[in-house]
Amino acid sequence: MFGLRIDEDTQDWVIDSFFWAIDNHLITPGTRAIHATKSNFPAPNGPHQEVAQALIHAIQKHLGIENQDIVAAPLNGLPAEYRHQYGQMSSVGGTWQSDGTQALITYDPETITQRRAFLSTLVHEVMHHRLHMTALDMPGGPEAEELSTDLHCITTGFGALQMQGAEEAGWQGYLRQETRAFAYAVFLLLTEPDSNTRDNGLPSRSSRLVKKASKLLRNRQDDMHDLRDALHSKG
């Protein structure tokens, strides 16, 4: 089987971003994978705005920012089939903006039936808010914010959901799926080092990518050692 297509510069960026996430408390020794279950994301059976608001609040709780005022509203505009742009999952499916006091996340009601893709988009938009609570001095700088936002959905525990959502939506978002797989493999090795299972219920293609990424990380044992030291020294 072919290896994972992820260049050294991208690998370095992912590793550096994990160090940044540790320094900024996005990932802690207690962080674990957050799967798309009803217990993790309780939501009412009601109007889509109530569903979106409940899901956003659940995401905020997982991130420890439930005290932040974030409001959900449907995205206005053309029907989804006319707004699709390849590789732009989050910019099409949702937006985030803030006036410094209250934040607004808009979403596409037409995508709510794609449950994991919809939830993944909301995670991405809430992650914008979380990152704006820092100095935005992450590797790559503010100009790489969308890429970093996708990546830090993984550093904070939403990696499986991000990979599932991208597959369900039929396009990748800002990160390539192979880069997500590499980042998720780093996350698993940091948070579940004794686990022999690396797929965590992912679709078969994503599962294969994560397993390949885990093998690739054998060449970065020094980096993983330093990441573990940094993570537990912050604990």
C-alpha positions as CSV (number, residue, x, y, z in Angstrom):
1,M,0.0,0.0,0.0
2,F,1.2,3.5,-0.7
3,G,2.4,5.7,2.2
4,L,0.8,8.8,3.5
5,R,1.4,11.9,1.3
6,I,2.4,14.5,3.8
7,D,5.6,16.5,3.4
8,E,8.1,17.3,6.1
9,D,7.1,21.0,6.3
10,T,3.5,20.0,7.0
11,Q,4.5,17.5,9.5
12,D,6.6,20.1,11.3
13,W,3.7,22.6,11.3
14,V,1.4,20.0,12.9
15,I,4.0,19.1,15.6
16,D,4.7,22.8,16.3
17,S,1.0,23.5,16.5
18,F,0.6,20.8,19.1
19,F,3.3,22.5,21.2
20,W,1.4,25.8,20.7
21,A,-1.9,24.0,21.8
22,I,-0.2,22.7,24.9
23,D,1.2,26.2,25.8
24,N,-2.3,27.7,25.3
25,H,-4.1,25.0,27.2
26,L,-6.1,23.7,24.3
27,I,-4.9,20.2,25.1
28,T,-4.2,19.1,28.6
29,P,-3.3,15.8,30.2
30,G,-7.0,15.1,30.7
31,T,-8.0,15.7,27.1
32,R,-9.6,12.7,25.3
33,A,-11.3,12.1,22.0
34,I,-14.8,13.4,21.8
35,H,-17.1,11.3,19.7
36,A,-20.4,12.2,18.1
37,T,-22.7,10.6,20.6
38,K,-26.0,11.9,22.1
39,S,-24.4,12.1,25.5
40,N,-21.6,14.3,24.2
41,F,-23.9,16.5,22.1
42,P,-27.4,16.5,23.6
43,A,-29.9,18.5,21.4
44,P,-33.7,18.8,21.4
45,N,-36.0,17.5,18.7
46,G,-37.2,20.9,17.6
47,P,-36.6,23.8,15.2
48,H,-33.1,23.8,13.6
49,Q,-32.1,27.0,15.4
50,E,-32.7,25.3,18.8
51,V,-30.8,22.3,17.7
52,A,-27.8,24.4,16.5
53,Q,-27.8,26.4,19.7
54,A,-27.8,23.3,21.9
55,L,-24.9,21.8,19.9
56,I,-22.9,24.9,20.1
57,H,-23.4,25.0,23.8
58,A,-22.2,21.4,24.1
59,I,-19.1,22.2,22.1
60,Q,-18.4,25.2,24.3
61,K,-18.7,22.9,27.4
62,H,-16.2,20.5,25.9
63,L,-13.8,23.4,25.3
64,G,-14.4,24.9,28.8
65,I,-15.8,28.2,27.4
66,E,-19.5,27.8,28.2
67,N,-19.5,31.3,29.8
68,Q,-18.9,32.8,26.4
69,D,-22.0,34.4,24.7
70,I,-22.4,32.7,21.3
71,V,-25.6,32.9,19.4
72,A,-26.7,30.6,16.5
73,A,-28.6,31.9,13.5
74,P,-29.4,30.4,10.0
75,L,-27.2,31.4,7.1
76,N,-29.0,33.5,4.5
77,G,-28.4,33.2,0.8
78,L,-28.8,30.9,-2.1
79,P,-29.7,27.2,-1.8
80,A,-26.8,25.0,-0.8
81,E,-26.3,23.5,-4.3
82,Y,-25.5,26.9,-5.7
83,R,-23.1,27.9,-2.9
84,H,-20.9,24.8,-3.0
85,Q,-17.2,25.5,-3.5
86,Y,-14.8,22.6,-3.4
87,G,-12.5,22.6,-0.4
88,Q,-14.4,25.3,1.5
89,M,-16.6,23.3,3.9
90,S,-16.6,25.7,6.8
91,S,-16.9,28.9,4.7
92,V,-19.9,27.5,2.9
93,G,-21.5,25.7,5.8
94,G,-21.1,28.4,8.5
95,T,-19.5,31.6,9.6
96,W,-18.2,33.1,12.9
97,Q,-18.1,36.8,13.8
98,S,-17.8,38.7,17.1
99,D,-18.2,42.3,18.3
100,G,-16.0,41.5,21.4
101,T,-19.0,40.9,23.6
102,Q,-21.3,38.5,21.8
103,A,-20.4,36.1,19.0
104,L,-22.6,35.0,16.1
105,I,-22.3,31.7,14.4
106,T,-24.4,31.2,11.3
107,Y,-25.1,27.8,9.8
108,D,-26.7,26.3,6.7
109,P,-30.1,24.7,7.7
110,E,-30.0,22.6,4.5
111,T,-27.0,20.6,5.8
112,I,-28.5,19.6,9.2
113,T,-29.4,16.2,7.9
114,Q,-25.7,15.5,7.4
115,R,-25.3,15.1,11.1
116,R,-21.6,14.7,11.5
117,A,-20.8,17.2,8.7
118,F,-23.1,19.8,10.4
119,L,-21.6,19.2,13.8
120,S,-18.1,19.3,12.4
121,T,-18.8,22.7,10.9
122,L,-20.2,24.0,14.2
123,V,-17.0,22.8,16.0
124,H,-14.9,24.6,13.4
125,E,-16.8,27.9,14.0
126,V,-16.7,27.6,17.8
127,M,-13.0,26.9,17.5
128,H,-12.6,30.3,15.7
129,H,-14.0,31.8,18.9
130,R,-11.6,29.8,21.1
131,L,-8.6,30.8,19.1
132,H,-9.6,34.5,19.2
133,M,-9.3,34.2,23.0
134,T,-5.5,33.9,22.4
135,A,-3.0,36.1,20.7
136,L,-3.4,34.3,17.4
137,D,0.4,33.7,17.4
138,M,0.0,30.1,16.4
139,P,2.5,28.6,13.9
140,G,1.7,30.0,10.5
141,G,0.3,33.2,12.0
142,P,-3.1,34.9,11.5
143,E,-3.0,34.3,7.7
144,A,-3.2,30.6,8.4
145,E,-6.2,30.9,10.7
146,E,-8.5,28.7,8.8
147,L,-6.0,25.9,8.5
148,S,-5.1,26.3,12.2
149,T,-8.8,26.3,13.1
150,D,-9.3,22.9,11.4
151,L,-6.1,21.6,13.1
152,H,-7.1,22.8,16.6
153,C,-10.4,21.0,16.3
154,I,-8.2,18.0,16.4
155,T,-5.8,19.1,19.1
156,T,-8.8,19.7,21.4
157,G,-10.3,16.2,20.8
158,F,-12.7,16.5,17.9
159,G,-10.4,14.7,15.4
160,A,-12.7,11.7,14.7
161,L,-15.6,14.0,14.2
162,Q,-13.7,16.2,11.8
163,M,-12.6,13.3,9.7
164,Q,-16.1,11.8,9.7
165,G,-17.7,15.1,8.8
166,A,-15.3,15.7,5.9
167,E,-16.1,12.3,4.4
168,E,-19.9,12.7,4.9
169,A,-19.8,16.2,3.3
170,G,-17.9,14.9,0.3
171,W,-15.1,17.4,0.4
172,Q,-12.2,18.1,2.7
173,G,-12.5,21.6,4.3
174,Y,-9.3,23.6,4.8
175,L,-7.0,20.8,5.7
176,R,-6.4,17.8,3.5
177,Q,-7.7,14.6,5.0
178,E,-4.2,13.1,5.1
179,T,-3.1,16.1,7.2
180,R,-6.0,15.5,9.5
181,A,-5.1,11.8,9.8
182,F,-1.5,12.7,10.8
183,A,-2.7,15.2,13.4
184,Y,-5.2,12.8,14.8
185,A,-2.5,10.1,15.0
186,V,-0.4,12.6,17.0
187,F,-3.4,13.3,19.3
188,L,-4.0,9.6,19.9
189,L,-0.4,8.9,20.7
190,L,-0.4,11.7,23.2
191,T,-3.7,11.0,24.9
192,E,-4.1,7.2,24.5
193,P,-0.5,5.9,24.3
194,D,-1.4,2.4,25.6
195,S,-4.3,1.9,23.2
196,N,-3.9,-0.7,20.4
197,T,-6.8,0.7,18.5
198,R,-6.2,3.6,16.2
199,D,-9.4,3.8,14.2
200,N,-11.9,4.7,16.9
201,G,-14.9,3.9,14.6
202,L,-13.7,6.0,11.7
203,P,-14.9,5.2,8.1
204,S,-12.6,2.7,6.5
205,R,-10.7,5.2,4.3
206,S,-10.0,7.5,7.3
207,S,-9.1,4.6,9.5
208,R,-6.5,3.5,7.0
209,L,-5.0,7.0,6.8
210,V,-4.7,7.2,10.6
211,K,-3.0,3.8,10.8
212,K,-0.5,4.9,8.1
213,A,0.1,8.1,10.0
214,S,0.8,6.2,13.2
215,K,3.5,4.3,11.3
216,L,4.9,7.5,9.9
217,L,5.2,8.9,13.4
218,R,7.7,6.2,14.3
219,N,10.2,8.4,12.5
220,R,9.3,11.3,14.9
221,Q,9.8,9.6,18.2
222,D,11.9,12.4,19.6
223,D,9.2,14.9,18.7
224,M,6.6,12.7,20.4
225,H,8.7,12.4,23.5
226,D,9.1,16.2,23.7
227,L,5.4,16.7,23.2
228,R,4.6,14.2,26.0
229,D,7.0,16.0,28.3
230,A,5.6,19.4,27.5
231,L,2.0,18.1,27.9
232,H,2.6,16.6,31.4
233,S,4.8,19.4,32.6
234,K,1.8,21.7,32.0
235,G,-0.4,19.4,34.0
